[in-house]
Amino acid sequence: MTHQIYSEVTASISELKKNPMAAVDSGEGFPIAVLNRNKPAFYCVPAEVYEAMLDRLDDQELAAIVKKRSAEPSVRVDLNEL
């Protein structure tokens, strides 16, 4: 059975156990697919990439909220009345 691998670089579990930082560095800043018996077990993602992914997900959630609320009626407010 074939499996889609979403990374250009792969490492085996054994390689990861032997030298984790060398496995991570082999991705040169990009995620690596860690294989177990030639099947992707998980992806090892550098911290900077992971943080950027979380930022983009947060931005998408905020954009969805803005889009949803843009259809709501607006309320006129006078700052002097607050």
C-alpha positions in Angstrom: 0.0 0.0 0.0 1.3 3.4 -0.9 1.2 6.5 1.4 1.3 10.2 0.5 4.3 11.9 2.1 4.0 15.6 2.5 7.7 16.3 2.8 10.7 16.2 0.6 13.0 14.8 3.3 12.4 11.6 5.3 14.1 9.9 8.2 13.5 6.6 9.9 12.6 6.2 13.5 16.0 4.6 14.0 17.8 7.6 12.5 15.7 9.9 14.7 16.6 7.9 17.8 20.3 7.8 16.9 20.7 11.5 16.4 17.6 13.7 16.6 19.2 17.0 15.8 20.9 15.6 12.7 17.6 14.3 11.5 15.9 17.7 12.1 18.9 19.5 10.5 18.6 17.3 7.4 15.4 19.1 6.6 17.3 22.4 6.3 14.4 24.3 8.0 11.6 22.4 6.4 9.5 19.6 8.0 10.7 16.0 7.7 8.6 12.9 7.6 9.5 10.3 10.1 8.8 6.8 8.8 8.0 3.7 10.7 8.3 0.6 8.5 8.2 2.9 5.4 5.0 4.5 6.4 4.8 8.1 7.7 4.4 8.0 11.5 4.7 11.7 12.1 6.2 15.0 10.8 9.0 16.7 12.6 8.5 20.4 12.2 11.1 23.1 13.2 9.8 25.5 15.9 9.8 28.5 13.6 7.6 26.6 11.0 5.2 25.4 13.8 4.8 28.9 15.2 4.1 30.3 11.7 1.5 27.5 11.1 -0.2 28.4 14.4 -0.2 32.1 13.4 -1.8 31.4 10.1 -4.5 29.2 11.6 -5.2 32.0 14.1 -5.5 34.5 11.3 -7.9 32.2 9.4 -10.1 31.9 12.4 -10.1 35.6 13.0 -10.9 36.2 9.3 -13.9 33.8 9.5 -15.2 35.7 12.6 -14.8 39.1 10.7 -16.6 37.7 7.7 -19.4 36.3 9.8 -19.8 39.6 11.7 -19.7 41.8 8.6 -23.2 40.9 7.8 -24.5 42.0 11.3 -26.1 45.4 11.5 -23.9 48.2 12.8 -24.7 50.4 15.8 -23.9 54.1 15.7 -22.0 55.2 18.8 -21.1 58.7 20.0 -17.9 58.7 22.0 -19.2 61.6 24.1 -22.0 59.5 25.3 -19.8 56.7 26.6 
